[in-house]
Amino acid sequence: MSNIRNIVILTGAGISAESGIDTFRGGGGLWENHRVEDVATPEAFARDPDLVHRFYDARRAAIQQVEPNAAHYALARLDAEWEGNLLIVTQNVDDLHERAGASRVLHMHGEHLSAWCQSCDARHHWRGPLIDRPACPECSAETLRPDIVWFGEMPYRMEEIYAAVSEADLFVSIGTSGAVYPAAGLVQEAAAQGAQTVELNLERSQGSHFFDVTRLGPAGQLVPAWVEEMLASAR
């Protein structure tokens, strides 16, 4: 892989599952006790804001009690040592990539530790609850909402993501289901531009057939091994 310089890495719920954060799907998943329509759409927030706030307040509190795992630390190491362009595009709304030390990170679905003011459009780092309608630090309006991309809303910074993918020599997907678009379509964009494509996942994703290489296993094992290979190839 000595010809690899520009890398785009897409991460999903599977990379944080080993830290104790529920994955999006499955019997123990995040949405098990709530229909998506009740907690993760603009219509739900308009209909029952207290329910939505309670749901996200609980998630915001929960992620602050967990720690990054070996996969997060491995990607942070790659971020620090890789001399070419690198972008970690995460579908996750936790801050585990950053806490592990990564800096070249883009959250396409928003962040739990951020609150978005519907009045002045300001975003604020936020660790506490929103259920009591705290005032916006910028404009004092009591119109803060979770800074999360809900179903029916456009993911953040897609132009930047597509630009990075268009220049990637290598596209790597880690811990994703391949079911949520537009993230699930990025491998096809990368392949169309001639990039090598690698999937690291616990099981084959819905888009597994689009990848040149698929490795199956826990992220905490696969990702450190892959990062070691990449750094060794660059020496």
C-alpha positions as CSV (number, residue, x, y, z in Angstrom):
1,M,0.0,0.0,0.0
2,S,2.9,2.3,-0.5
3,N,0.9,4.2,-3.2
4,I,-1.7,5.2,-0.6
5,R,-1.6,8.8,0.5
6,N,-5.2,10.1,1.0
7,I,-7.4,8.1,3.3
8,V,-11.1,8.5,4.2
9,I,-12.4,6.3,7.1
10,L,-16.1,5.9,7.7
11,T,-17.0,4.7,11.2
12,G,-20.3,3.5,12.5
13,A,-21.9,2.2,15.7
14,G,-19.8,-1.0,15.6
15,I,-16.7,0.8,16.6
16,S,-18.3,2.2,19.8
17,A,-20.2,-0.9,20.7
18,E,-17.1,-2.4,22.5
19,S,-17.1,0.7,24.7
20,G,-20.6,-0.1,25.8
21,I,-22.6,2.2,23.6
22,D,-25.7,0.5,22.1
23,T,-25.7,0.0,18.4
24,F,-28.4,1.4,16.2
25,R,-29.9,-2.0,15.4
26,G,-30.4,-5.3,17.1
27,G,-32.2,-6.7,20.1
28,G,-30.3,-4.6,22.6
29,G,-30.1,-1.5,20.3
30,L,-30.7,2.1,21.1
31,W,-34.2,2.3,19.7
32,E,-35.6,-0.9,21.2
33,N,-37.9,0.8,23.6
34,H,-38.9,3.7,21.3
35,R,-40.1,3.9,17.7
36,V,-37.8,6.0,15.6
37,E,-40.8,8.1,14.8
38,D,-41.2,9.0,18.4
39,V,-37.7,10.2,19.2
40,A,-35.7,10.8,16.1
41,T,-37.6,13.0,13.7
42,P,-38.4,16.7,13.6
43,E,-42.1,15.8,13.7
44,A,-41.5,13.9,17.0
45,F,-39.8,16.9,18.5
46,A,-42.6,19.2,17.5
47,R,-45.2,16.7,18.8
48,D,-43.6,15.7,22.1
49,P,-40.4,17.7,22.9
50,D,-40.3,16.4,26.5
51,L,-40.1,12.8,25.3
52,V,-37.3,13.6,22.8
53,H,-35.4,15.7,25.4
54,R,-35.6,12.9,28.0
55,F,-34.4,10.3,25.4
56,Y,-31.4,12.4,24.4
57,D,-30.6,13.6,27.9
58,A,-30.2,10.0,28.9
59,R,-28.0,9.2,25.9
60,R,-25.9,12.3,26.5
61,A,-25.3,11.3,30.2
62,A,-24.6,7.7,29.2
63,I,-21.8,8.5,26.7
64,Q,-20.0,10.5,29.3
65,Q,-19.7,7.3,31.4
66,V,-17.9,5.2,28.8
67,E,-14.3,5.2,27.5
68,P,-12.7,4.9,24.1
69,N,-11.6,1.4,23.1
70,A,-8.6,0.0,21.3
71,A,-10.1,0.8,17.9
72,H,-10.6,4.5,18.7
73,Y,-7.0,4.7,20.0
74,A,-5.6,3.0,16.9
75,L,-7.3,5.4,14.6
76,A,-6.1,8.3,16.8
77,R,-2.6,6.9,16.3
78,L,-3.1,6.8,12.6
79,D,-4.4,10.3,12.6
80,A,-1.3,11.5,14.5
81,E,1.3,9.7,12.4
82,W,-0.2,9.6,8.9
83,E,1.6,12.2,6.8
84,G,-1.0,12.2,3.9
85,N,-4.5,13.5,4.0
86,L,-6.8,11.7,6.4
87,L,-10.4,12.2,7.4
88,I,-12.4,10.2,9.9
89,V,-16.1,10.6,8.9
90,T,-18.2,9.2,11.7
91,Q,-21.9,8.4,11.8
92,N,-21.6,8.2,15.6
93,V,-22.7,11.0,17.8
94,D,-20.4,10.2,20.7
95,D,-17.0,11.9,21.3
96,L,-14.9,8.8,21.6
97,H,-12.7,9.5,18.6
98,E,-11.8,12.9,20.0
99,R,-11.3,11.5,23.5
100,A,-8.9,9.0,22.1
101,G,-6.9,11.8,20.6
102,A,-8.1,12.0,17.0
103,S,-8.4,15.5,15.5
104,R,-9.2,15.0,11.8
105,V,-12.8,14.0,12.6
106,L,-16.1,15.0,11.0
107,H,-19.5,14.1,12.6
108,M,-22.0,13.7,9.8
109,H,-24.9,13.0,12.1
110,G,-24.2,15.6,14.8
111,E,-23.0,15.2,18.4
112,H,-24.6,14.4,21.7
113,L,-22.4,16.9,23.5
114,S,-23.7,19.8,21.4
115,A,-26.8,21.8,21.6
116,W,-28.3,23.8,18.7
117,C,-30.3,26.9,19.2
118,Q,-33.3,27.1,16.9
119,S,-33.5,30.9,17.4
120,C,-30.0,32.2,16.6
121,D,-28.5,29.0,15.0
122,A,-25.6,28.9,17.4
123,R,-24.1,25.6,18.5
124,H,-22.7,25.1,22.0
125,H,-20.7,22.4,23.7
126,W,-23.3,20.9,26.1
127,R,-22.9,18.2,28.7
128,G,-26.0,18.6,30.8
129,P,-29.8,18.0,30.2
130,L,-32.0,20.1,27.9
131,I,-35.4,19.0,29.4
132,D,-35.6,22.1,31.6
133,R,-35.2,24.4,28.6
134,P,-32.0,26.1,29.6
135,A,-31.3,29.5,27.9
136,C,-29.1,29.7,24.9
137,P,-25.7,31.2,26.0
138,E,-25.7,33.3,22.8
139,C,-29.2,34.8,22.6
140,S,-30.9,33.7,25.9
141,A,-33.8,32.0,24.0
142,E,-35.1,28.8,25.5
143,T,-35.0,27.0,22.1
144,L,-32.1,24.6,22.4
145,R,-32.4,21.1,20.8
146,P,-30.1,18.1,20.5
147,D,-27.6,18.8,17.7
148,I,-28.4,15.5,16.1
149,V,-29.3,14.8,12.5
150,W,-32.7,13.2,12.7
151,F,-34.4,11.1,10.0
152,G,-35.6,13.4,7.3
153,E,-32.8,15.9,7.9
154,M,-29.7,16.4,5.8
155,P,-26.4,15.1,7.3
156,Y,-23.8,17.7,8.0
157,R,-20.9,18.8,5.8
158,M,-21.7,16.5,2.9
159,E,-19.8,18.6,0.4
160,E,-16.6,18.3,2.4
161,I,-17.2,14.5,2.7
162,Y,-17.7,14.0,-1.0
163,A,-14.7,16.2,-1.8
164,A,-12.5,14.1,0.5
165,V,-13.9,10.8,-1.0
166,S,-13.2,12.1,-4.5
167,E,-9.5,12.4,-3.7
168,A,-9.1,9.3,-1.6
169,D,-6.7,6.6,-2.6
170,L,-8.2,4.4,0.2
171,F,-11.7,4.2,1.6
172,V,-12.2,2.2,4.8
173,S,-15.5,1.4,6.5
174,I,-15.4,0.3,10.1
175,G,-18.4,-1.0,12.1
176,T,-21.2,0.1,9.8
177,S,-24.4,-1.7,8.8
178,G,-24.3,-0.3,5.2
179,A,-28.0,0.5,5.6
180,V,-28.2,4.2,6.3
181,Y,-27.7,6.6,3.3
182,P,-26.0,8.7,2.2
183,A,-23.2,7.2,4.3
184,A,-23.8,3.7,2.9
185,G,-23.2,5.1,-0.6
186,L,-19.8,6.5,0.0
187,V,-18.0,3.2,-0.8
188,Q,-19.5,3.4,-4.3
189,E,-18.4,7.0,-4.7
190,A,-14.9,6.0,-3.7
191,A,-14.7,3.0,-5.9
192,A,-15.9,5.1,-8.9
193,Q,-13.0,7.4,-8.3
194,G,-10.6,4.4,-8.4
195,A,-9.9,4.2,-4.6
196,Q,-9.1,0.9,-2.9
197,T,-11.9,0.0,-0.5
198,V,-11.7,-2.0,2.7
199,E,-14.4,-3.1,5.1
200,L,-13.6,-3.9,8.8
201,N,-16.7,-5.2,10.4
202,L,-18.1,-7.7,12.9
203,E,-20.2,-9.2,10.1
204,R,-20.7,-8.4,6.4
205,S,-22.6,-5.2,5.9
206,Q,-25.4,-4.7,3.4
207,G,-22.9,-3.1,1.0
208,S,-20.1,-5.6,1.6
209,H,-20.0,-6.7,-2.1
210,F,-18.9,-3.1,-3.0
211,F,-15.6,-3.6,-1.1
212,D,-12.3,-4.9,-2.5
213,V,-11.4,-6.4,0.9
214,T,-13.5,-7.4,3.8
215,R,-12.1,-8.5,7.2
216,L,-14.5,-9.8,9.9
217,G,-14.0,-9.6,13.6
218,P,-14.2,-7.2,16.6
219,A,-13.2,-3.7,15.8
220,G,-10.9,-3.7,18.9
221,Q,-8.8,-6.4,17.2
222,L,-9.1,-5.6,13.5
223,V,-8.5,-1.9,13.6
224,P,-5.2,-1.9,15.6
225,A,-3.9,-4.6,13.3
226,W,-4.9,-2.7,10.2
227,V,-3.4,0.6,11.5
228,E,-0.1,-1.2,12.2
229,E,-0.1,-2.5,8.6
230,M,-0.7,1.0,7.2
231,L,2.0,2.7,9.3
232,A,4.5,-0.1,8.5
233,S,3.8,0.3,4.8
234,A,4.5,4.1,5.0
235,R,7.8,3.7,6.7
